[in-house]
Amino acid sequence: MRIDGLQCGHFNRQAFEELRAGGLGCVTNTIAVWENASETMAAIGRWRHLARENADLVTIARTTADIEAANASGRTAVLLGTQNSSPIEDRIDFVELFHDMGLRVMQLTYNIQNALGSSCYEPEDSGLTRFGRNVIAEMNRVGMVVDLSHVGDRTSHDAILASQRPVAINHANPRELFDHARNKRPKVLDTLAEHDGVLGLSMYPNIAGPYAGTLDKWCELVARTAERIGVRHVGVGSDLGRFMTTTDLDWMRRGRWTHGPEYGAGSPDRPGMVEDPEWFTTSADFAAIPGALRAAGFSAEETEAICGGNWLRLYREVIDLAS
C-alpha cells in the first residue's frame, strides 16, 4: 500500500483524483496550523462534507482497518492531522475530544514555541514541558500519532523518550544530509529508530535541497537515510501543498503571532513560494516512486515498506492500540 505521511494545501475532487492516479491508499492531510478549537472543528465539518461528496474516491479513516478497506475498494483513506497543538487550546481534555471527532495525527509545535515545547526555529530549545509530557501521555492513551516534524531537536528527543508508543517525524529530512533547521540531527534520528518511529522524507525543495532536483537524487536521499537509520524507519512525507496560494503561505508562516516578516523554511533570499519539483507536482507522481526505488537497489519488500508499509505498521501500533 502506498501512503503519503503528510500533505497540506487545498483538497478538492481534482486533488482526490490525483491521489487515486498515484495509487495512494492513505494520506495524512493538514486541517490546522494555527487554528483554535472552534476553527478546527469547522475544518473537520468541512472535511466530512467533502468526503461525503467524493465518497467514490476518499473516506476519512479512524483505524487501520478503515485504511485497508479504503485501499481494497479503490479509494484513498484520509487521516485527519494538524501541524500544531493549537486546536487543544492548552486543555488536556481536548485531546480526547478531538480524537472522538476523528483527529489521528497532531504535531506538538509548529514554527514557534508553545506550552508543550520548542519549535525548530527557536534560538534555544528548552525541551518538552510538563504539559507536553501530559499531552503525549494522553495522545498515547487515546491513540493519536505524535508528530515532531517542526519541533526543535531537544524537544523532539524528549518527546520520543516520553512517548510509550512510536512517534512520527512525518515530513523532514536528515540534517547531516542537508543542513536546515527543519531537518533532524543524528541524535534525534538515532533515538527515533531505537524507539521504532518513522521519518517521512520530504521532497519540499527548501528542506531537501539538491535531493529535490530529480527523482533519482531523491532516491539517493532515501538510500542514505535507510543506511543511516534502517529501512524500517523510513517513509514518504511529501509535504505537497496542492493549490497553495501566497495567502496560505503567509498564514502558515506568520499566523497571529507576528506583524513582522517570517520566512518559515525559506529565507530572505528565498522569501516566497518555491516551485514543486518537476517530478512531483501532484499526488499522481507518487506512482513513479516505487519503480525508482527498485532501480536504486531496494528490494520489492523494502520498497513496499518505504512507500507505505512502515507507516501502516506505525499506525497499527498507535491508532489501533488505544487504552
Secondary structure, 3 states (H helix, E strand, C coil): CEEECCEEECCCHHHHHHHHHCCEEEEECCCECCCCHHHHHHHHHHHHHHHHHCCCCEEECCCHHHHHHHHHCCCEEEEEEECCCHHHCCCCHHHHHHHHCCEEEEECCCCCCCCCCCECCCCCCCCCCHHHHHHHHHHHHHCCEEECCCECHHHHHHHHHHCCCCCEECCCCECCCCCCCCCECHHHHHHHHHCCCEEEECCCHHHHHHHHCCHHHHHHHHHHHHHHHCHHHEEECCCEEECCCHHHHHHHHHCCCCCCCCCCCCECCECCCCCCCCCCCCHHHHHHHHHHHHHCCCCHHHHHHHHHHHHHHHHHHHHHHCC
